[in-house]
Amino acid sequence: MIAIVDYGAGNLKSVEKAFDYLGANVVVTSEPEKVAAAGKIVLPGVGHFSALGALVNMGLREAVLHGARAGKPLLGICLGMQWLFEGSDEAPELVGAGIFAGRCRPFPSSVKSPHVGWNSLTIRGGSRLLRNVASESFVYFTHSFQAPMVSGTAAATEYGVPFSAVVEKENIFGVQFHPEKSWNVGLLMLRNFCELDS
Amino acid sequence: MLTKRIIACLDMDGGRVVKGVQFVNLRDAGDPAECAAAHARDGADEIVLLDITATSDKRKTMLDVVSRTARSLFVPITVGGGIRELSDAADVFEAGADKIAINSAAVKDPSLIEKIAARFGSQAVVVAIDARRVNNSSIKDGCEVFVAGGRTPAGRDAIQWAREAAARGAGEILLTSMDRDGTKSGFDCELTQRVADAVSIPVIASGGAGTPQHFIDVFRAGHADAALAASIFHFGLENIGQLKLQLRAANVPVRWPC
């Protein structure tokens, strides 16, 4: 069972639909107990970084982190990926999971923000999430803040600056783009996630 | 590199596609779900479903059509037409849309942009602007916003309205030149460039696509981030993939292969 964590930020329908299409057993839930009971956890999210504050209020932060510490595969999407870092300048008071070092920052003023559309991935080898995904594949982004390049960066994208498009560390995965909206390339990544051992 | 997007628009009336393309290999060429899937397979970067009579007929968008179309479509899908309040938008998102497009309702009540953006994020809010060049001293930039499917002048300047929409939290502007719409004589590059340069959010150009060169022009001279067409296959091209190959040959960055 894959738990898609619903903390009230935006529209989770597309993420659920993609996992349904792949035949995965998913539940969209805002209950910490259901997150704790799941074999895998997906933390989606669109909108403002401050929305992630609801994770604490709803008791979900601990449930997600506990599952991650227990070795369950965790996939953060968009805001959910940014939360895996220490924080974001978008809502400085909010503490991220700190699994990856550094903070998310706005794009430089030399480019339009938000970064919307299909951009390419430069893939470093060895990623389990990106198994069989070709380097320079295109995926769909929509975001105003970007995560820094870190040792766990599995794929980088360039928009004004190079930033982390995919991060990966043992059982923890994060994607800045929307795999559920990235056509066959995105579905391949979600399938790779489904096929990981719980 | 961030690519220029090619967006296929399906104009719907009564839940059927009314304009556009004669696909081969479709059981039902008027079915939005089948048409959207065919466009996506051919390389469309996004799909827009527009219920073109929803506002004038006071009907709600066909939620079941949205749901059926979105079910197995793994590119972004935007739905417009008949969204008048936050609850309408919520219904459309619940049916599976990734973004909503609002036009008349946003002009009538601009705070609707803020309300939807606050709940679903700016990335989910596309403000559609139908603009026409006018000779009217009260419209200082010479391009006026029209509402209700282009039937009613709104008395507002298009560039100023685009700025306001962006400031209120719109994630993208879908700019349709009514002068060019349906003419196949090319996008209004000058208008597109003025709007694109006036806002920091992406601008989708619409209205007038007739040849691959028109797309090249609106990306280069018009500074558009994306271009939308409904009758996109009526150029003597077989599909969007062929359009993208021509764009690539002209050094316009596009998502290819898809």
Boltz contact constraints between the chains, C-beta under 6 A:
constraints:
  - contact:
      token1: [A, 10]
      token2: [B, 120]
      max_distance: 6.0
  - contact:
      token1: [A, 10]
      token2: [B, 121]
      max_distance: 6.0
  - contact:
      token1: [A, 11]
      token2: [B, 93]
      max_distance: 6.0
  - contact:
      token1: [A, 11]
      token2: [B, 120]
      max_distance: 6.0
  - contact:
      token1: [A, 13]
      token2: [B, 96]
      max_distance: 6.0
  - contact:
      token1: [A, 14]
      token2: [B, 98]
      max_distance: 6.0
  - contact:
      token1: [A, 21]
      token2: [B, 72]
      max_distance: 6.0
  - contact:
      token1: [A, 46]
      token2: [B, 121]
      max_distance: 6.0
  - contact:
      token1: [A, 46]
      token2: [B, 123]
      max_distance: 6.0
  - contact:
      token1: [A, 47]
      token2: [B, 121]
      max_distance: 6.0
  - contact:
      token1: [A, 112]
      token2: [B, 200]
      max_distance: 6.0
  - contact:
      token1: [A, 116]
      token2: [B, 202]
      max_distance: 6.0
  - contact:
      token1: [A, 117]
      token2: [B, 2]
      max_distance: 6.0
  - contact:
      token1: [A, 117]
      token2: [B, 5]
      max_distance: 6.0
  - contact:
      token1: [A, 118]
      token2: [B, 3]
      max_distance: 6.0
  - contact:
      token1: [A, 118]
      token2: [B, 45]
      max_distance: 6.0
  - contact:
      token1: [A, 118]
      token2: [B, 255]
      max_distance: 6.0
  - contact:
      token1: [A, 119]
      token2: [B, 2]
      max_distance: 6.0
  - contact:
      token1: [A, 138]
      token2: [B, 255]
      max_distance: 6.0
  - contact:
      token1: [A, 142]
      token2: [B, 123]
      max_distance: 6.0
  - contact:
      token1: [A, 159]
      token2: [B, 2]
      max_distance: 6.0
  - contact:
      token1: [A, 181]
      token2: [B, 76]
      max_distance: 6.0
  - contact:
      token1: [A, 183]
      token2: [B, 74]
      max_distance: 6.0
  - contact:
      token1: [A, 183]
      token2: [B, 75]
      max_distance: 6.0
  - contact:
      token1: [A, 187]
      token2: [B, 74]
      max_distance: 6.0
